[in-house]
Amino acid sequence: MNDANRDLLVLSKTAHLSPEELEHHVQLLNTLLYHTENWATFCTANEILDINQHKVIKKPFLIEKTLREKKQKPFVFTNNKN
């Protein structure tokens, strides 16, 4: 697994966490995020609004293709479905 360097804010109900407990929590969060942060889940949760062509793109492979384009067109937006 690739350990990404990221900033995480860990909130806990307990007043004090030992460094080992904190490291364990961060490792669990990294494991969880590693499996959920990918193109498939991103493309499922988002859609592309293309104002130029008056279209809403919902197919995951077309969303990924649009986002990977080198030159972005104006008035093409990524919209979260939530």
N, C-alpha and C positions, 0 to 999 in steps of 0.2 A: 504494500500500500504506500502511496506517495504521501508523505507527511507535509502538507502545505503549511507554510508560515502564515498564520492569520491572527487577527485580534479577536478574542472572544471575551465576552462579559459573562461571568459565571455568578449567578445569584443563588444563595443557599439559605435555607431556613435556620440552619445551625449558626451559632454565633462565631465559632472558630473552626476553620478547617486546617488540618495539618498539611504540609506541602505535598505529602504522598497522596492524601485524599483529593486535593485540588488537581494534582497531575492525573490521577485516575479519572476524575470527572472530565477534564479536558480531553484525555485520550478517548473516552467514550463519545464525547461530542464530535471529535474528529472522525471517528469511525462512522457515526451516524450521518454526518454531512458528506463524507466521501461517497456513500451509497446513494444519496439523494441529489447531489449536485452533479447532474449530467445533462447532456443534450435531450435525451428522451423525456425526462421529467420537466425540463424547462420548456420544451416545445408543447408539451401537453397542457401546461399551466398558462401559456401565453398564446396570443394570436397576433397577426400582422394586419394593420389597417392601412391599406393602400388608397390614399385619397385620389391619386392621379388616375387610377383605373376604376375607382369606385368599387373596390373589392375588399372582402375580409378573408384572409387566408387562415385556414384552420388546420390544414394537413401538416403534421409534424415535419415531414421531409421537405416540404416547401418553405416552412418557417425557417428551418436550419439553412436551406439554400439561400434564402433571402438575407439572413443575418451574416452569412459567411462571404457575401459579395464584397469585393474590394472597394468599389465605389458605391456609396449609398446614395439613393435617390432622395430628393426632397419630398416631404409630405408622405413619408412611409413611416408608420409608427408601430412600436411594439406595445401591445396592450395586455395587461394581466387580467385573466378571466375572473379573478377573485373579486 
